[in-house]
Amino acid sequence: MLVVLVWLLTCTASGANTQGVYKQFLAKPSSELYSTAKRIIDQGRLSSDTALVCLTIIYNRYMPQLPPEEQQRTQEACLRLWTIYFYGFYDYPKCFEYLSKAREIAKATGKYDPLIYLNLGAMYQTIAEESSNADLNRKALGYYSQAFHTSYDNHDPHHADMAITNLLYVSHLLRMLPTVEPILKQYRHWQSSGLLYRYNLLLYDALRLLEKNDFNGAIAIYNKQLTLLGPTKEYRRLLYFTYINKVYAYRDLGLTDKALECMAEPEAIALSMNQKDLKLEVYTIFSDLYKAKGAQRQYNIYREKYILLKDTLTNYRQLASVSEMEFQSQLKEVGNEMQRLTHKHEVQQNIIIVGCIVSVVILLLLFVVFRQNRRLRQSNQQLYRQNVSLLKAEEQQRLMRQRTTVAEQPAQPQATDATEKKPGKAATHNDIDTELLERIRNVMENDDEICQSGFSVERLASLTDSKYKNVSQVIHEKFDCNFNTFLNEYRIKVACKRMNDLEHYGNYTIEAISSSVGFRSRTSFVTSFKRVTGLTPSEYQQLARKEKTK
């Protein structure tokens, strides 16, 4: 509470300055606000608060009674806001809200911007790629078709080029390339000499060759496209996707090494642009190629990069959503207060009102943070209980297997000459795998053995009276992972049991628990623990102690 009071005092003292900044924005005409925001966004500064403030003020000023030029400016502001939330915050619901408003304005004014449909197509295509949903790709295809027709009617070749690029790519994914022939025929009527026009005609030729499984021919065309684009920053995303297309062609030819060599270029582009969607795709392709090559270490490296970035992106979207709600609330509150303050001239009154606004914003922030923390605690508690239930279920399964094994052991008959000479039935490969799997489980359920820091796959093979190769093969086939991941999962389960056993391990630190189950690195322990349980070791230990005190 003391911190809140300090914030209130600080913000009250600086309230006049904050009021002046927002009052300055609110006093500007929409044309000037839009010019400022456009200049910032064109520079690639999508996270700029200034651009977001300017565009949001324009958006909030919208009324159906505005003059046509002001309505048109609001539509353009919606499209710019879409750019910020799509590439800056990855907030698809907000993106859809602004595109819906842009379509509403376009319907009222009769002036349709092809960017509305291009952006809708891009949004649905991105979601389709993330969810592997072909129906969403069909929606994207429909919007790209609308974008082309709108561009054609508006005599806008630039946006027509963009629409055709995406239209060809998505139709190829859906195996519907012949259906876009009429559109392509209409597109050729332009007979443009522009770079994107030539690029698109080459792209169409390449995709037709791919459908005939002529991958070498497609690669030759991709090389022409790369030469056409050149080392330009303007078309970096197009360069990226051209290289990716080339990588896929090499992959389909079975030339994994060539595909990996070619991946250096799109990886460099993705890192230089620092766009998470491109980096996610790069890590996915790398892991798939290394897996196909059998390079397990490199596969694990890129798979871990993908998982970490995916988790970061999920958390980033959640945080961005909270920040955006807070920003919108603050902006509206300040805007309303500024309108009232225009009729008052005494400095003291202004400071008091601004202080009240800041206080409300802080209280709202605290409320939002409290709710988020409460949801996080509830989510962690649920994860903890699920892990405890899973451990109990696995323990019951282990005991059932032991009882079943004892019950199924047949009595050993006395050997006779007849029985000794009678040939036995040969064990099948599946029987051998099942027996080895059971021996592996028995060893892995021995906590004292697997928690030795030097425990290895060779040691496991020795304890199961089997060969190293057979043990690795069974682990890979039955558990779809390598030995280290397999071992770490068992060790993490032991760590969870020990954290739950407060009587014997209640005074252990995280480092002590980590060391006791065989981990040599705290970082490796924390990463494995988070992957297996969904919680950090500290969160799990706190919840275990809390449950015991109930």
KEBA-377168 format. One record per residue (C-alpha): residue number from 1; residue in three letters; x, y, z. Coordinates in nm, 2 decimals. Layout:
% residues N
> NUM,ALA,X,Y,Z
...
END
This chain:
% residues 550
> 1,MET,0.00,0.00,0.00
> 2,LEU,0.30,0.23,0.07
> 3,VAL,0.41,0.18,-0.29
> 4,VAL,0.07,0.28,-0.42
> 5,LEU,0.08,0.60,-0.21
> 6,VAL,0.42,0.68,-0.35
> 7,TRP,0.30,0.63,-0.70
> 8,LEU,0.00,0.85,-0.63
> 9,LEU,0.22,1.13,-0.50
> 10,THR,0.46,1.10,-0.79
> 11,CYS,0.19,1.09,-1.06
> 12,THR,0.01,1.39,-0.90
> 13,ALA,0.33,1.59,-0.92
> 14,SER,0.38,1.50,-1.28
> 15,GLY,0.01,1.52,-1.37
> 16,ALA,0.03,1.86,-1.54
> 17,ASN,0.31,1.74,-1.78
> 18,THR,0.11,1.42,-1.87
> 19,GLN,-0.20,1.63,-1.92
> 20,GLY,-0.01,1.86,-2.15
> 21,VAL,0.12,1.57,-2.37
> 22,TYR,-0.22,1.41,-2.41
> 23,LYS,-0.39,1.74,-2.46
> 24,GLN,-0.15,1.82,-2.73
> 25,PHE,-0.24,1.50,-2.92
> 26,LEU,-0.61,1.55,-2.87
> 27,ALA,-0.60,1.90,-3.00
> 28,LYS,-0.44,1.80,-3.33
> 29,PRO,-0.65,1.74,-3.64
> 30,SER,-0.69,1.39,-3.76
> 31,SER,-0.49,1.46,-4.08
> 32,GLU,-0.18,1.56,-3.87
> 33,LEU,-0.22,1.26,-3.64
> 34,TYR,-0.24,1.02,-3.93
> 35,SER,0.07,1.17,-4.10
> 36,THR,0.27,1.13,-3.78
> 37,ALA,0.16,0.77,-3.73
> 38,LYS,0.22,0.68,-4.09
> 39,ARG,0.57,0.82,-4.08
> 40,ILE,0.65,0.61,-3.77
> 41,ILE,0.50,0.29,-3.91
> 42,ASP,0.67,0.32,-4.24
> 43,GLN,1.00,0.34,-4.05
> 44,GLY,0.92,-0.01,-3.91
> 45,ARG,0.86,0.12,-3.55
> 46,LEU,0.55,-0.09,-3.48
> 47,SER,0.59,-0.07,-3.10
> 48,SER,0.58,0.31,-3.09
> 49,ASP,0.33,0.44,-2.84
> 50,THR,0.30,0.76,-3.03
> 51,ALA,0.17,0.59,-3.35
> 52,LEU,-0.08,0.39,-3.14
> 53,VAL,-0.20,0.70,-2.96
> 54,CYS,-0.25,0.90,-3.28
> 55,LEU,-0.43,0.62,-3.46
> 56,THR,-0.65,0.53,-3.16
> 57,ILE,-0.76,0.90,-3.12
> 58,ILE,-0.86,0.90,-3.49
> 59,TYR,-1.05,0.57,-3.44
> 60,ASN,-1.23,0.70,-3.13
> 61,ARG,-1.34,1.01,-3.32
> 62,TYR,-1.53,0.82,-3.58
> 63,MET,-1.90,0.90,-3.63
> 64,PRO,-2.12,0.81,-3.93
> 65,GLN,-2.19,1.18,-3.96
> 66,LEU,-1.83,1.27,-4.04
> 67,PRO,-1.74,1.41,-4.39
> 68,PRO,-1.64,1.15,-4.65
> 69,GLU,-1.27,1.25,-4.63
> 70,GLU,-1.27,1.21,-4.25
> 71,GLN,-1.44,0.87,-4.28
> 72,GLN,-1.18,0.77,-4.54
> 73,ARG,-0.90,0.87,-4.30
> 74,THR,-1.06,0.66,-4.02
> 75,GLN,-1.06,0.36,-4.26
> 76,GLU,-0.69,0.41,-4.33
> 77,ALA,-0.63,0.45,-3.95
> 78,CYS,-0.80,0.11,-3.90
> 79,LEU,-0.57,-0.05,-4.16
> 80,ARG,-0.26,0.10,-3.99
> 81,LEU,-0.39,-0.02,-3.65
> 82,TRP,-0.42,-0.37,-3.81
> 83,THR,-0.05,-0.35,-3.91
> 84,ILE,0.05,-0.27,-3.55
> 85,TYR,-0.16,-0.54,-3.39
> 86,PHE,-0.08,-0.81,-3.65
> 87,TYR,0.30,-0.76,-3.68
> 88,GLY,0.36,-0.59,-3.34
> 89,PHE,0.13,-0.76,-3.09
> 90,TYR,0.00,-1.07,-3.27
> 91,ASP,-0.35,-0.99,-3.14
> 92,TYR,-0.58,-1.14,-3.40
> 93,PRO,-0.91,-1.05,-3.23
> 94,LYS,-0.80,-0.68,-3.23
> 95,CYS,-0.70,-0.72,-3.59
> 96,PHE,-1.04,-0.85,-3.69
> 97,GLU,-1.21,-0.56,-3.50
> 98,TYR,-1.03,-0.30,-3.69
> 99,LEU,-1.08,-0.47,-4.03
> 100,SER,-1.45,-0.50,-3.95
> 101,LYS,-1.47,-0.13,-3.88
> 102,ALA,-1.28,-0.06,-4.21
> 103,ARG,-1.53,-0.27,-4.40
> 104,GLU,-1.82,-0.10,-4.23
> 105,ILE,-1.68,0.24,-4.34
> 106,ALA,-1.61,0.12,-4.69
> 107,LYS,-1.97,-0.01,-4.72
> 108,ALA,-2.10,0.33,-4.61
> 109,THR,-1.87,0.54,-4.84
> 110,GLY,-1.87,0.29,-5.13
> 111,LYS,-1.48,0.31,-5.14
> 112,TYR,-1.33,-0.03,-5.09
> 113,ASP,-0.96,-0.05,-5.02
> 114,PRO,-0.80,-0.38,-5.14
> 115,LEU,-0.59,-0.37,-4.83
> 116,ILE,-0.90,-0.47,-4.63
> 117,TYR,-0.92,-0.80,-4.81
> 118,LEU,-0.54,-0.85,-4.83
> 119,ASN,-0.52,-0.81,-4.46
> 120,LEU,-0.81,-1.04,-4.39
> 121,GLY,-0.65,-1.30,-4.62
> 122,ALA,-0.31,-1.27,-4.44
> 123,MET,-0.48,-1.31,-4.10
> 124,TYR,-0.67,-1.62,-4.20
> 125,GLN,-0.37,-1.77,-4.38
> 126,THR,-0.15,-1.72,-4.07
> 127,ILE,-0.41,-1.87,-3.84
> 128,ALA,-0.45,-2.16,-4.09
> 129,GLU,-0.07,-2.23,-4.09
> 130,GLU,-0.06,-2.22,-3.71
> 131,SER,-0.36,-2.46,-3.67
> 132,SER,-0.33,-2.66,-3.99
> 133,ASN,-0.69,-2.58,-4.09
> 134,ALA,-0.76,-2.60,-4.46
> 135,ASP,-1.10,-2.43,-4.43
> 136,LEU,-0.92,-2.11,-4.30
> 137,ASN,-0.69,-2.13,-4.61
> 138,ARG,-1.00,-2.14,-4.83
> 139,LYS,-1.13,-1.83,-4.66
> 140,ALA,-0.79,-1.67,-4.72
> 141,LEU,-0.81,-1.77,-5.09
> 142,GLY,-1.16,-1.60,-5.11
> 143,TYR,-1.03,-1.27,-4.96
> 144,TYR,-0.72,-1.27,-5.18
> 145,SER,-0.96,-1.30,-5.49
> 146,GLN,-1.16,-1.01,-5.36
> 147,ALA,-0.84,-0.81,-5.31
> 148,PHE,-0.74,-0.87,-5.67
> 149,HIS,-1.08,-0.78,-5.82
> 150,THR,-1.10,-0.46,-5.60
> 151,SER,-0.74,-0.37,-5.71
> 152,TYR,-0.83,-0.43,-6.07
> 153,ASP,-1.15,-0.21,-6.05
> 154,ASN,-0.94,0.06,-5.87
> 155,HIS,-0.66,0.04,-6.13
> 156,ASP,-0.42,-0.04,-5.85
> 157,PRO,-0.15,-0.27,-5.99
> 158,HIS,0.06,-0.26,-5.67
> 159,HIS,-0.20,-0.43,-5.45
> 160,ALA,-0.30,-0.65,-5.74
> 161,ASP,0.05,-0.78,-5.74
> 162,MET,0.04,-0.85,-5.37
> 163,ALA,-0.30,-1.03,-5.41
> 164,ILE,-0.17,-1.25,-5.69
> 165,THR,0.14,-1.36,-5.50
> 166,ASN,-0.07,-1.48,-5.20
> 167,LEU,-0.34,-1.62,-5.42
> 168,LEU,-0.10,-1.84,-5.61
> 169,TYR,0.07,-1.96,-5.30
> 170,VAL,-0.25,-2.05,-5.11
> 171,SER,-0.42,-2.21,-5.42
> 172,HIS,-0.11,-2.43,-5.45
> 173,LEU,-0.13,-2.54,-5.09
> 174,LEU,-0.50,-2.63,-5.15
> 175,ARG,-0.42,-2.81,-5.48
> 176,MET,-0.66,-2.56,-5.65
> 177,LEU,-0.41,-2.39,-5.88
> 178,PRO,-0.63,-2.45,-6.20
> 179,THR,-0.92,-2.26,-6.03
> 180,VAL,-0.72,-1.93,-6.04
> 181,GLU,-0.66,-1.95,-6.42
> 182,PRO,-0.93,-1.69,-6.50
> 183,ILE,-0.79,-1.45,-6.25
> 184,LEU,-0.44,-1.50,-6.38
> 185,LYS,-0.57,-1.44,-6.74
> 186,GLN,-0.72,-1.11,-6.63
> 187,TYR,-0.40,-1.02,-6.45
> 188,ARG,-0.19,-1.08,-6.76
> 189,HIS,-0.39,-0.81,-6.94
> 190,TRP,-0.19,-0.55,-6.75
> 191,GLN,0.12,-0.66,-6.93
> 192,SER,0.32,-0.47,-6.67
> 193,SER,0.70,-0.46,-6.66
> 194,GLY,0.70,-0.42,-6.28
> 195,LEU,0.92,-0.64,-6.07
> 196,LEU,0.64,-0.80,-5.87
> 197,TYR,0.44,-0.87,-6.19
> 198,ARG,0.74,-1.06,-6.34
> 199,TYR,0.79,-1.24,-6.01
> 200,ASN,0.43,-1.36,-6.00
> 201,LEU,0.45,-1.50,-6.35
> 202,LEU,0.76,-1.69,-6.26
> 203,LEU,0.59,-1.81,-5.94
> 204,TYR,0.30,-1.95,-6.14
> 205,ASP,0.54,-2.14,-6.37
> 206,ALA,0.72,-2.28,-6.07
> 207,LEU,0.41,-2.40,-5.90
> 208,ARG,0.29,-2.57,-6.21
> 209,LEU,0.62,-2.76,-6.23
> 210,LEU,0.58,-2.86,-5.87
> 211,GLU,0.24,-3.01,-5.94
> 212,LYS,0.42,-3.22,-6.21
> 213,ASN,0.69,-3.32,-5.96
> 214,ASP,0.95,-3.14,-6.17
> 215,PHE,1.14,-3.01,-5.86
> 216,ASN,1.46,-2.93,-6.06
> 217,GLY,1.26,-2.71,-6.30
> 218,ALA,1.10,-2.53,-6.00
> 219,ILE,1.44,-2.47,-5.84
> 220,ALA,1.57,-2.31,-6.16
> 221,ILE,1.27,-2.07,-6.16
> 222,TYR,1.33,-1.99,-5.79
> 223,ASN,1.68,-1.89,-5.88
> 224,LYS,1.55,-1.66,-6.14
> 225,GLN,1.31,-1.50,-5.88
> 226,LEU,1.60,-1.45,-5.64
> 227,THR,1.81,-1.28,-5.92
> 228,LEU,1.51,-1.06,-6.00
> 229,LEU,1.45,-0.95,-5.64
> 230,GLY,1.82,-0.89,-5.57
> 231,PRO,1.96,-0.79,-5.23
> 232,THR,1.68,-0.54,-5.16
> 233,LYS,1.54,-0.46,-4.82
> 234,GLU,1.20,-0.37,-4.97
> 235,TYR,1.12,-0.73,-5.05
> 236,ARG,1.29,-0.92,-4.77
> 237,ARG,0.98,-1.12,-4.68
> 238,LEU,0.94,-1.22,-5.05
> 239,LEU,1.31,-1.32,-5.06
> 240,TYR,1.25,-1.52,-4.74
> 241,PHE,0.96,-1.72,-4.89
> 242,THR,1.14,-1.77,-5.22
> 243,TYR,1.43,-1.93,-5.04
> 244,ILE,1.18,-2.14,-4.83
> 245,ASN,1.02,-2.26,-5.15
> 246,LYS,1.36,-2.36,-5.28
> 247,VAL,1.43,-2.55,-4.96
> 248,TYR,1.11,-2.75,-4.99
> 249,ALA,1.20,-2.84,-5.35
> 250,TYR,1.54,-2.97,-5.24
> 251,ARG,1.37,-3.16,-4.96
> 252,ASP,1.12,-3.32,-5.19
> 253,LEU,1.42,-3.43,-5.42
> 254,GLY,1.57,-3.60,-5.11
> 255,LEU,1.87,-3.35,-5.11
> 256,THR,1.86,-3.28,-4.74
> 257,ASP,2.21,-3.14,-4.73
> 258,LYS,2.13,-2.89,-5.01
> 259,ALA,1.81,-2.80,-4.83
> 260,LEU,2.01,-2.73,-4.51
> 261,GLU,2.27,-2.53,-4.69
> 262,CYS,1.99,-2.32,-4.85
> 263,MET,1.83,-2.26,-4.51
> 264,ALA,2.11,-2.02,-4.41
> 265,GLU,1.96,-1.74,-4.62
> 266,PRO,1.60,-1.75,-4.48
> 267,GLU,1.74,-1.79,-4.13
> 268,ALA,1.95,-1.48,-4.17
> 269,ILE,1.65,-1.28,-4.30
> 270,ALA,1.42,-1.40,-4.02
> 271,LEU,1.68,-1.30,-3.76
> 272,SER,1.76,-0.96,-3.91
> 273,MET,1.38,-0.88,-3.93
> 274,ASN,1.33,-1.02,-3.58
> 275,GLN,0.98,-1.15,-3.68
> 276,LYS,0.87,-1.43,-3.46
> 277,ASP,0.65,-1.60,-3.71
> 278,LEU,0.94,-1.63,-3.96
> 279,LYS,1.18,-1.76,-3.69
> 280,LEU,0.92,-2.02,-3.58
> 281,GLU,0.90,-2.15,-3.93
> 282,VAL,1.28,-2.15,-3.97
> 283,TYR,1.32,-2.36,-3.65
> 284,THR,1.05,-2.60,-3.76
> 285,ILE,1.21,-2.66,-4.10
> 286,PHE,1.55,-2.70,-3.95
> 287,SER,1.43,-2.96,-3.69
> 288,ASP,1.24,-3.15,-3.96
> 289,LEU,1.54,-3.16,-4.19
> 290,TYR,1.78,-3.27,-3.92
> 291,LYS,1.53,-3.53,-3.81
> 292,ALA,1.52,-3.67,-4.16
> 293,LYS,1.89,-3.67,-4.17
> 294,GLY,1.92,-3.85,-3.84
> 295,ALA,2.12,-3.57,-3.68
> 296,GLN,1.96,-3.60,-3.33
> 297,ARG,2.17,-3.33,-3.16
> 298,GLN,2.10,-3.06,-3.42
> 299,TYR,1.73,-3.17,-3.42
> 300,ASN,1.71,-3.12,-3.04
> 301,ILE,1.88,-2.78,-3.06
> 302,TYR,1.63,-2.64,-3.31
> 303,ARG,1.33,-2.82,-3.15
> 304,GLU,1.42,-2.65,-2.82
> 305,LYS,1.45,-2.31,-2.99
> 306,TYR,1.11,-2.36,-3.14
> 307,ILE,0.95,-2.46,-2.81
> 308,LEU,1.11,-2.17,-2.62
> 309,LEU,1.01,-1.91,-2.89
> 310,LYS,0.65,-2.06,-2.90
> 311,ASP,0.62,-2.02,-2.52
> 312,THR,0.77,-1.67,-2.54
> 313,LEU,0.52,-1.58,-2.81
> 314,THR,0.23,-1.71,-2.61
> 315,ASN,0.33,-1.52,-2.30
> 316,TYR,0.40,-1.21,-2.51
> 317,ARG,0.05,-1.22,-2.66
> 318,GLN,-0.10,-1.25,-2.31
> 319,LEU,0.11,-0.96,-2.18
> 320,ALA,0.04,-0.75,-2.49
> 321,SER,-0.33,-0.81,-2.45
> 322,VAL,-0.32,-0.69,-2.08
> 323,SER,-0.11,-0.39,-2.18
> 324,GLU,-0.34,-0.30,-2.46
> 325,MET,-0.65,-0.31,-2.24
> 326,GLU,-0.48,-0.09,-1.99
> 327,PHE,-0.37,0.15,-2.26
> 328,GLN,-0.72,0.18,-2.41
> 329,SER,-0.87,0.24,-2.07
> 330,GLN,-0.62,0.50,-1.98
> 331,LEU,-0.65,0.68,-2.31
> 332,LYS,-1.03,0.70,-2.29
> 333,GLU,-1.02,0.82,-1.94
> 334,VAL,-0.76,1.09,-2.01
> 335,GLY,-0.95,1.19,-2.33
> 336,ASN,-1.27,1.24,-2.13
> 337,GLU,-1.09,1.44,-1.87
> 338,MET,-0.92,1.66,-2.12
> 339,GLN,-1.25,1.76,-2.27
> 340,ARG,-1.38,1.87,-1.92
> 341,LEU,-1.05,2.05,-1.84
> 342,THR,-1.08,2.27,-2.15
> 343,HIS,-1.35,2.47,-1.95
> 344,LYS,-1.13,2.52,-1.64
> 345,HIS,-0.83,2.75,-1.61
> 346,GLU,-0.71,2.71,-1.25
> 347,VAL,-0.38,2.51,-1.23
> 348,GLN,-0.47,2.36,-0.89
> 349,GLN,-0.80,2.22,-1.02
> 350,ASN,-0.61,2.07,-1.32
> 351,ILE,-0.36,1.90,-1.10
> 352,ILE,-0.63,1.75,-0.87
> 353,ILE,-0.83,1.61,-1.17
> 354,VAL,-0.51,1.46,-1.33
> 355,GLY,-0.42,1.31,-1.00
> 356,CYS,-0.76,1.14,-0.98
> 357,ILE,-0.71,1.01,-1.33
> 358,VAL,-0.37,0.87,-1.25
> 359,SER,-0.51,0.71,-0.93
> 360,VAL,-0.79,0.54,-1.12
> 361,VAL,-0.54,0.41,-1.38
> 362,ILE,-0.32,0.27,-1.10
> 363,LEU,-0.61,0.11,-0.93
> 364,LEU,-0.73,-0.04,-1.26
> 365,LEU,-0.37,-0.16,-1.32
> 366,LEU,-0.36,-0.32,-0.97
> 367,PHE,-0.69,-0.48,-1.03
> 368,VAL,-0.58,-0.62,-1.37
> 369,VAL,-0.26,-0.75,-1.21
> 370,PHE,-0.44,-0.90,-0.92
> 371,ARG,-0.68,-1.08,-1.15
> 372,GLN,-0.40,-1.20,-1.37
> 373,ASN,-0.20,-1.33,-1.07
> 374,ARG,-0.51,-1.50,-0.93
> 375,ARG,-0.57,-1.68,-1.26
> 376,LEU,-0.20,-1.77,-1.28
> 377,ARG,-0.21,-1.91,-0.93
> 378,GLN,-0.53,-2.11,-1.01
> 379,SER,-0.37,-2.24,-1.33
> 380,ASN,-0.05,-2.34,-1.14
> 381,GLN,-0.25,-2.51,-0.87
> 382,GLN,-0.45,-2.71,-1.13
> 383,LEU,-0.12,-2.81,-1.30
> 384,TYR,0.02,-2.92,-0.97
> 385,ARG,-0.28,-3.13,-0.89
> 386,GLN,-0.28,-3.29,-1.23
> 387,ASN,0.09,-3.38,-1.19
> 388,VAL,0.02,-3.53,-0.85
> 389,SER,-0.27,-3.73,-0.99
> 390,LEU,-0.05,-3.85,-1.27
> 391,LEU,0.22,-3.96,-1.03
> 392,LYS,-0.04,-4.16,-0.83
> 393,ALA,-0.18,-4.32,-1.14
> 394,GLU,0.17,-4.42,-1.26
> 395,GLU,0.25,-4.56,-0.92
> 396,GLN,-0.08,-4.77,-0.93
> 397,GLN,0.01,-4.89,-1.28
> 398,ARG,0.35,-4.99,-1.16
> 399,LEU,0.21,-5.19,-0.87
> 400,MET,-0.04,-5.36,-1.10
> 401,ARG,0.23,-5.46,-1.34
> 402,GLN,0.43,-5.61,-1.05
> 403,ARG,0.13,-5.81,-0.93
> 404,THR,0.05,-5.92,-1.29
> 405,THR,0.41,-6.03,-1.35
> 406,VAL,0.41,-6.24,-1.03
> 407,ALA,0.07,-6.39,-1.10
> 408,GLU,0.17,-6.48,-1.46
> 409,GLN,0.49,-6.65,-1.37
> 410,PRO,0.43,-7.03,-1.44
> 411,ALA,0.56,-7.31,-1.22
> 412,GLN,0.88,-7.46,-1.35
> 413,PRO,0.83,-7.83,-1.44
> 414,GLN,1.09,-8.09,-1.40
> 415,ALA,1.28,-8.13,-1.72
> 416,THR,1.25,-8.47,-1.89
> 417,ASP,1.43,-8.61,-2.19
> 418,ALA,1.11,-8.56,-2.39
> 419,THR,1.07,-8.20,-2.29
> 420,GLU,1.43,-8.12,-2.34
> 421,LYS,1.43,-8.25,-2.69
> 422,LYS,1.10,-8.10,-2.80
> 423,PRO,1.17,-7.78,-2.99
> 424,GLY,1.02,-7.46,-2.84
> 425,LYS,0.82,-7.20,-3.02
> 426,ALA,1.05,-6.91,-3.14
> 427,ALA,0.99,-6.58,-2.97
> 428,THR,0.87,-6.31,-3.21
> 429,HIS,1.02,-5.96,-3.25
> 430,ASN,0.72,-5.80,-3.08
> 431,ASP,0.76,-6.04,-2.78
> 432,ILE,1.13,-5.95,-2.75
> 433,ASP,1.04,-5.57,-2.77
> 434,THR,0.77,-5.62,-2.51
> 435,GLU,1.00,-5.81,-2.27
> 436,LEU,1.28,-5.55,-2.32
> 437,LEU,1.03,-5.27,-2.26
> 438,GLU,0.92,-5.42,-1.93
> 439,ARG,1.29,-5.47,-1.82
> 440,ILE,1.36,-5.10,-1.91
> 441,ARG,1.06,-4.99,-1.71
> 442,ASN,1.17,-5.19,-1.41
> 443,VAL,1.52,-5.03,-1.42
> 444,MET,1.38,-4.68,-1.47
> 445,GLU,1.15,-4.72,-1.18
> 446,ASN,1.45,-4.78,-0.95
> 447,ASP,1.51,-4.43,-0.82
> 448,ASP,1.85,-4.51,-0.66
> 449,GLU,1.98,-4.63,-1.00
> 450,ILE,1.86,-4.36,-1.24
> 451,CYS,1.94,-4.08,-1.00
> 452,GLN,2.31,-4.16,-1.02
> 453,SER,2.48,-3.87,-1.21
> 454,GLY,2.67,-4.11,-1.43
> 455,PHE,2.36,-4.32,-1.53
> 456,SER,2.38,-4.38,-1.91
> 457,VAL,2.22,-4.57,-2.19
> 458,GLU,2.51,-4.82,-2.17
> 459,ARG,2.43,-4.88,-1.80
> 460,LEU,2.06,-4.93,-1.88
> 461,ALA,2.15,-5.18,-2.15
> 462,SER,2.37,-5.36,-1.90
> 463,LEU,2.10,-5.37,-1.64
> 464,THR,1.84,-5.50,-1.89
> 465,ASP,2.08,-5.76,-2.02
> 466,SER,2.05,-5.62,-2.37
> 467,LYS,2.24,-5.43,-2.63
> 468,TYR,2.28,-5.06,-2.65
> 469,LYS,2.13,-5.05,-3.00
> 470,ASN,1.82,-5.25,-2.89
> 471,VAL,1.76,-5.03,-2.59
> 472,SER,1.79,-4.71,-2.79
> 473,GLN,1.56,-4.85,-3.06
> 474,VAL,1.29,-4.95,-2.81
> 475,ILE,1.30,-4.61,-2.63
> 476,HIS,1.27,-4.43,-2.97
> 477,GLU,0.99,-4.65,-3.10
> 478,LYS,0.78,-4.68,-2.78
> 479,PHE,0.83,-4.33,-2.63
> 480,ASP,0.92,-4.12,-2.94
> 481,CYS,1.22,-3.96,-2.78
> 482,ASN,1.59,-4.01,-2.72
> 483,PHE,1.75,-4.15,-2.41
> 484,ASN,1.84,-3.82,-2.24
> 485,THR,1.48,-3.69,-2.27
> 486,PHE,1.35,-4.03,-2.15
> 487,LEU,1.59,-4.03,-1.85
> 488,ASN,1.51,-3.67,-1.76
> 489,GLU,1.14,-3.73,-1.76
> 490,TYR,1.19,-4.01,-1.50
> 491,ARG,1.42,-3.80,-1.29
> 492,ILE,1.17,-3.51,-1.29
> 493,LYS,0.90,-3.75,-1.17
> 494,VAL,1.14,-3.85,-0.88
> 495,ALA,1.20,-3.48,-0.81
> 496,CYS,0.83,-3.42,-0.79
> 497,LYS,0.79,-3.71,-0.55
> 498,ARG,1.06,-3.57,-0.33
> 499,MET,0.92,-3.23,-0.33
> 500,ASN,0.58,-3.38,-0.22
> 501,ASP,0.76,-3.57,0.06
> 502,LEU,0.81,-3.28,0.30
> 503,GLU,0.90,-3.51,0.59
> 504,HIS,1.22,-3.62,0.43
> 505,TYR,1.29,-3.34,0.17
> 506,GLY,1.11,-3.04,0.31
> 507,ASN,1.43,-2.86,0.38
> 508,TYR,1.59,-2.93,0.05
> 509,THR,1.67,-2.64,-0.18
> 510,ILE,1.60,-2.65,-0.56
> 511,GLU,1.97,-2.71,-0.62
> 512,ALA,1.98,-3.00,-0.36
> 513,ILE,1.67,-3.16,-0.52
> 514,SER,1.83,-3.12,-0.87
> 515,SER,2.15,-3.28,-0.76
> 516,SER,1.98,-3.56,-0.57
> 517,VAL,1.80,-3.68,-0.89
> 518,GLY,2.12,-3.67,-1.10
> 519,PHE,2.11,-3.33,-1.27
> 520,ARG,2.45,-3.15,-1.30
> 521,SER,2.31,-2.82,-1.42
> 522,ARG,2.03,-2.61,-1.25
> 523,THR,1.94,-2.47,-1.59
> 524,SER,1.90,-2.81,-1.74
> 525,PHE,1.69,-2.92,-1.44
> 526,VAL,1.46,-2.61,-1.46
> 527,THR,1.41,-2.65,-1.84
> 528,SER,1.33,-3.02,-1.81
> 529,PHE,1.10,-2.96,-1.51
> 530,LYS,0.91,-2.69,-1.69
> 531,ARG,0.87,-2.91,-2.00
> 532,VAL,0.74,-3.21,-1.81
> 533,THR,0.52,-3.05,-1.55
> 534,GLY,0.43,-2.71,-1.69
> 535,LEU,0.57,-2.55,-1.37
> 536,THR,0.90,-2.42,-1.26
> 537,PRO,1.06,-2.62,-0.97
> 538,SER,1.01,-2.32,-0.73
> 539,GLU,0.64,-2.30,-0.82
> 540,TYR,0.59,-2.67,-0.77
> 541,GLN,0.78,-2.67,-0.44
> 542,GLN,0.57,-2.38,-0.31
> 543,LEU,0.24,-2.55,-0.41
> 544,ALA,0.35,-2.87,-0.25
> 545,ARG,0.42,-2.69,0.08
> 546,LYS,0.09,-2.51,0.06
> 547,GLU,-0.10,-2.83,0.00
> 548,LYS,0.06,-2.99,0.30
> 549,THR,-0.04,-2.70,0.53
> 550,LYS,-0.41,-2.72,0.44
END
